[in-house]
């Protein structure tokens, strides 16, 4: 049903021919469409510190609307700074999701803190742009969605949408940390929250997607679109072990729903496989689906959870969305 034609790698910082603050990773792509160009937001990382620690920041590229593989502009500096000392987003802002709200543009993002007993924790923040998406300013120093008594572990991987006059935020909630080969690893599942204003959220408190790899499957980056009377979700999933390479690494799954709450998973309806060689031969993950001038595209990240860049695919049979 959903057969995707890979069009090629779109961007990786390593391919830049000039000096840049971006050194590695292009992760979590999300687009805004303008009259003559498409702005692709994602997160990238400067070089790691001496102790091997990374930070992740919001950035973007502009591509030609008539030829989305043609890059017109690369952002010269981060579009959103890191949080202040002690805040929830002091060490990273990833993944990200952008949306227009009147004359403003909002970005929802996962902010990362470093921890002692486990490597990190996360919560979801929001920032606003009033200069057509060039720069963003936080609405406050704290998150709009964080861990709570019923979701006590990390919160992240936001994808923001508006359907039926309401804001929907799909995200992941940590279920537990497990010791795997002597290291703590998180287990997280896809959930949803709703809001009337995009700031104050009501969590639905339910895991939405059935497991394929067992109870320790990790799910992430649920991107939802509406076609043919159904909601269609494209998301990532991986094993809890060996997930940094091809053996247990991220793949893209699919589910459909009539009400955004009850989902039927059927990954067999999705055809976007690993390439035989190259930047996406070990991993395809973190999909973002969007429509552009009568075509349906998917942006996704490749090997190393985006270490080797993001690419573009096109749906081969646009409009063929089965009524599940």
N, C-alpha and C positions, 0 to 999 in steps of 0.2 A: 504493500500500500504506500508507505512513505519511503520511496526510493530516492536517495540523495546522490546527486552528481557532485563529486568533489572538484572545486574549481582551482584549488591550490592554496598555498600558505599566503596569508595576507601580510603579516607583520611579526617580526621578532627583533628585539633590541640589538641582538648580536649582528644583525644584517645592516644596521645603520652605517653610513659612510662618513659620518661626522661624530664629533664628541657629543655625548649626551649624559644626563644624570641617570638615564635608564641603562642598566647593564645586563640584566637577565629578566626573564619571565614576561609574558603577556597573558594575563589571566582575566577570566570573567567578563567577556565582551558584552556590551549592551549598546544599542544604537538610538540616535535621534535623527530624523530625516528632515533635511532642509531643502530649499528650492533647488539648489544646484549641487549639493553635496550631502553625503551621509557622514555623520560624526559617530565614530566608533569609540566608546569609552571602554577602558579596561584598567587593570592595575599592573604596575611594573615595579622593579626593585633596583635601587642603587647597589653598588658592590657591597658585600657583607663586611661587617666589622672584623677586627683581628680575631675575635673569639667565634667567628662564624655565624653571627646573628644577622638576620635580614630584617629590613623594614619594607613595607609595601604601600604604594601611594597611587592615587587616582591620576590618570592621564588620558589622552585621546589621540586619535589620528582622524583626519578628514579624508574621505575617499570620493571619487567622482561618482555622481549619481548614475550616469550613463554607463560607467565601467567601474563597478565597485572594487575591482582589484587594483585600480590606479590610485595611488596615494598622492593627495594634493598638499597635505600639511601634516607635520608631526609636532605635537605639543612640546614647547621648549622647557617647561617646568611643571611641577605637579599642579593639578587643578584644585587640589584640596590638601592643606597641610596636615601633618600628624597632630594628634591631640596633645594637650599640655601634660606636664609631668603628673602622673597619678591618675589620669583619666582613662576611660575604657578603651580609647583608640590611640594610645600613646605610641604603639609600636607597629600599627598596620591598619590599613583600610582596604579590605578585600574579603569576599567578592562585592561587586557593586551592581546596581540596577537603576536606570534613569527613567524619568517620566516627566511630561509637561503638565503643568497645573496653571492654566491661564497664561499670564505673561511670565511666569516663573518656570524654572526647571529644577526638579528635585532629584537628588541622588540618595538612595538608600544603600547603606554599606555595613559590612561587618567590621567592627573595631576589635583589635586584638591587644590583650595584655599578656605579659609574661608571668609565669607562675613558678613555684618551687617544686611542689609535689607532682605536677603535670606540666607539660611544656607551655600551655597557653590556655586562655579562656576568651570568650567572645560575647559580644552583644551587638545589637543593631542600632545604628544612628542614622540621622538624616541631615543633609545640608542643602542649601538653596542657592541657585544662581540667578542673578538679575542682569547678567551681561551676555545673554544668549548662550550660556553654557561654557564660557571660557574659564571662569573661576567659580568656586563654591564657598559658602560661608555656613558654618554650623548654626542650627537653630538653638543650640545649647551645648553645654559641655558634657551632658550625659546622654545615655541611649534612650530611644523611644520604645525599645523592646529588649528585655533582659531576662536573665534567669530568675526563677521565682520558686515558691514552694512546690509547685507541680512540675516545673521544668528546671531542676536544680543545677544542670550542667550547661555547657556552652550553648549559645544561640548564634546562628549565623546564616550564611548563604541566602540572602534576601533576593526575592524577585517581586517587584511591585507591579500591580495592574489595577485598572479600573473597569469593572463590569457592573451592569445594572445600577449605575449611579452610586456605587459604593467602592471604597478602596479595599483591595485584597492584597495581602502580603503573604506570599509563600516563603517559608524559611525552614531551617532544620533545627531540631532540638536534640541536645545530647541525651543519651539514655544511660550511659555509664562510661567509665574508663576501665579498660582491661589491660593486664600486663601481658604483652606479646613479645616473646624473645627478650625478656628483661626490660622492656620499655613500655610506658603507659600509652595506650592508643584509644581514641574515642570511638564510640558507636553513636551514630546520629541518624535520625529519621525525619522525613518531610512532614511538615505541619502547616497550618494556615491561621491567620488572624485577619479580622475585618475592622474597618474604621469608617466613620463619617467624615473625618477631616485629615486622615493620613498621619495623625500624631498620636491620638489616644486609641489604643488597640484593644480589641477583645479576642483573646485566644480561644480557639475551638477545642484545644486540649485533646487532639486525636491524631495518631499516626495515620497518614492518608494512603500510603502505598505499600502493598504486600511485598514481603521479602522474596527474592529469587535465590539468593546465596545463603539463606539461613538467617537466624536471628541476629547475627553479628554483621550483617550487610550494612554498609554505610551508604547513605543516599544524600545527594546534594543538588543544588542549583536547579530547582524546579521552575521551568519556564512554561507559561500557560497561554494558549491562544484559543479563540472561539471561532468555530466554523461549523456549518451545517447542523446547527441545533445542539452541538456538543462542545464541551471544553476539552482541549487536547493538551496534555502535559508531556514535555520532553525534559528528561532529568538525567543526572549522572548516578551511577552506583558502582561500588567496588567491594572487594573483599577486605577483611581487616588485616590480612597478612599479604606480604609481597606486593603491595599496591603501588610501589614506585616504579615498577616495570610492567612488562606485558602480562606476566602471569596472573597477578591479582589487580591490575590497574583499572582505572575508571573506564566504563563503557557508557553508552547512552541508552536509556530505557524510554518506554512510552506507556501512557495510561490515558483513559478517557472517562468523562463524567458528564452527567446531566445537570448536576447541582453544585459542583465544585467541592463537595464534601465527601461523596462516595465515589471512589475511583476503581475502575477495572484496568488492571495492568495486563499488557500484552506486548512484550518486547519483540515478538516475532513479526509484528506489523511494521517494524522499523528496519531499514536497510541503510546503514552507514558503517561500514566495516573498517578495520585497520588497513592501512596501506602496506604493501609488501616491504617497502623500504622508506626511509626518510623521517621527517619530523613528526608524523602521526602514525608511525608503524607500531607503536607500543600502547598508545592511549588515544581515545577520542572522548571528550568530556566537556562539561559546563556549556551546554548548548544554549543559544539564544536565537529564537525563530522570529522573523519579521517579514513583512510584505513590502515590496518596492516595485512600483510601476507594473503591476500585473504578475510579478513573479514572487515566489516564496523562497526565502534564503535562510540558511542556518550558519551562524558563526559558532565556532567551537575552538577549544584549545587542545593542544597535542601533547606529545611526550613530556614526562616529568611534570604533569599537572600544569602545563603552560610554559615550562622552562624553554621549550623550543618554539613557542609562538602560537599564534591563532590563525585559523584558516576559514575559508568560506566554501559553502556547499549550496547547491540549488535543487529544489524539489523538482523532479523530472516530470511529474504529472500534476501541475498546480490545479487546485480546485477539487481533486479527487479525495475528499475527506469522508470516509465511510461513517454512516450513522450507527455508532455502536450502542 
